[in-house]
Amino acid sequence: MSSIKNHVQLIGNIGQDPTITNLENGKKVARFSFATNEHFKNAKGEKQTETSWHSIVAWGSTAEIIEKFTSKGKEVGITGKLKTRSYTSKEGQTHYITEVVADEILLLGSKPDNA
């Protein structure tokens, strides 16, 4: 019997330089926007590109790799899971945010400058 898992794989480009936060316990967390492109032909047969934006968060050693080897525009592969969290604004409204929690990152494209 197969089981369904919360598993995400994305290939795309980092949309902004990752924000790295050093936590009190010595671990790091990285957050950044991530763009994926889908290519298709419209009804007229013209090539089109649709960009989707994703919020990515990574913890610990994955965050350290992101800090050392990535920057805005870098092409990477991400494996992780979807996680939805909520918070209440000052106005008392509940907001929900869905993020990809990255477990692994694969550096693609050209060799980074600092590698």
C-alpha positions as CSV (number, residue, x, y, z in Angstrom):
1,M,0.0,0.0,0.0
2,S,1.4,3.4,-1.0
3,S,1.4,6.3,1.4
4,I,1.0,10.0,0.4
5,K,3.7,12.3,1.8
6,N,4.2,16.0,2.1
7,H,7.1,16.3,-0.4
8,V,8.1,19.2,-2.6
9,Q,10.8,19.4,-5.3
10,L,11.4,22.7,-7.0
11,I,14.0,24.0,-9.5
12,G,14.3,27.7,-10.0
13,N,16.1,30.9,-9.0
14,I,16.6,32.7,-5.7
15,G,14.6,35.9,-5.9
16,Q,16.5,37.9,-3.3
17,D,19.6,37.5,-1.2
18,P,18.7,35.1,1.6
19,T,18.1,36.6,5.0
20,I,20.1,34.7,7.6
21,T,19.2,34.8,11.3
22,N,21.5,33.5,14.0
23,L,19.4,32.0,16.8
24,E,20.3,32.0,20.4
25,N,21.0,28.2,20.3
26,G,23.7,28.7,17.8
27,K,21.7,27.5,14.8
28,K,20.8,29.5,11.7
29,V,17.7,30.0,9.7
30,A,17.6,31.2,6.1
31,R,14.6,32.8,4.4
32,F,14.2,33.9,0.8
33,S,11.8,34.2,-2.1
34,F,12.1,31.6,-4.9
35,A,10.9,31.8,-8.5
36,T,9.9,28.8,-10.7
37,N,9.0,29.1,-14.3
38,E,6.5,27.1,-16.3
39,H,6.7,27.3,-20.1
40,F,3.7,26.6,-22.3
41,K,2.0,27.6,-25.6
42,N,-1.2,29.7,-25.5
43,A,-4.2,29.1,-27.7
44,K,-2.5,31.0,-30.6
45,G,0.6,28.7,-30.3
46,E,2.8,31.5,-28.8
47,K,5.4,30.5,-26.2
48,Q,4.5,31.9,-22.8
49,T,6.2,31.8,-19.4
50,E,4.4,31.9,-16.1
51,T,6.5,32.6,-13.0
52,S,5.4,31.4,-9.6
53,W,6.9,32.8,-6.3
54,H,7.5,30.6,-3.3
55,S,8.6,31.5,0.3
56,I,11.4,29.2,1.4
57,V,12.8,28.7,4.9
58,A,15.8,26.5,5.8
59,W,17.2,25.6,9.2
60,G,20.6,24.5,10.6
61,S,23.2,23.1,8.1
62,T,20.9,23.7,5.1
63,A,20.8,27.4,6.1
64,E,24.6,27.4,6.4
65,I,24.9,26.1,2.8
66,I,22.5,28.7,1.6
67,E,24.4,31.5,3.4
68,K,27.8,30.4,2.0
69,F,27.0,29.5,-1.6
70,T,23.8,31.3,-2.8
71,S,22.7,34.8,-3.7
72,K,20.0,36.5,-5.7
73,G,19.5,34.9,-9.1
74,K,21.3,31.6,-8.3
75,E,19.7,28.5,-9.8
76,V,19.1,25.8,-7.2
77,G,17.1,22.7,-6.6
78,I,15.1,22.5,-3.4
79,T,13.6,19.4,-1.7
80,G,11.4,19.9,1.3
81,K,7.8,20.0,2.6
82,L,5.0,22.5,2.8
83,K,4.3,24.0,6.1
84,T,1.5,26.5,6.9
85,R,1.8,28.7,10.0
86,S,-0.5,31.5,11.3
87,Y,-0.1,34.7,13.2
88,T,-2.5,37.3,14.5
89,S,-1.9,40.9,13.4
90,K,-2.2,43.9,15.7
91,E,-5.7,44.5,14.3
92,G,-6.7,41.0,15.6
93,Q,-6.8,39.3,12.1
94,T,-5.4,35.8,11.7
95,H,-3.1,35.5,8.7
96,Y,-1.8,32.2,7.2
97,I,1.5,31.7,5.5
98,T,2.5,28.7,3.5
99,E,6.2,28.1,3.1
100,V,8.5,25.4,1.7
101,V,10.7,24.1,4.5
102,A,13.9,23.1,2.7
103,D,15.5,19.9,3.8
104,E,18.1,19.8,1.0
105,I,19.5,22.2,-1.5
106,L,21.2,21.4,-4.8
107,L,23.4,24.1,-6.3
108,L,22.9,24.3,-10.1
109,G,24.2,26.5,-12.8
110,S,27.7,27.9,-12.8
111,K,30.1,27.6,-9.9
112,P,29.6,30.2,-7.2
113,D,32.2,33.0,-6.8
114,N,32.9,32.0,-3.2
115,A,33.2,28.2,-3.7
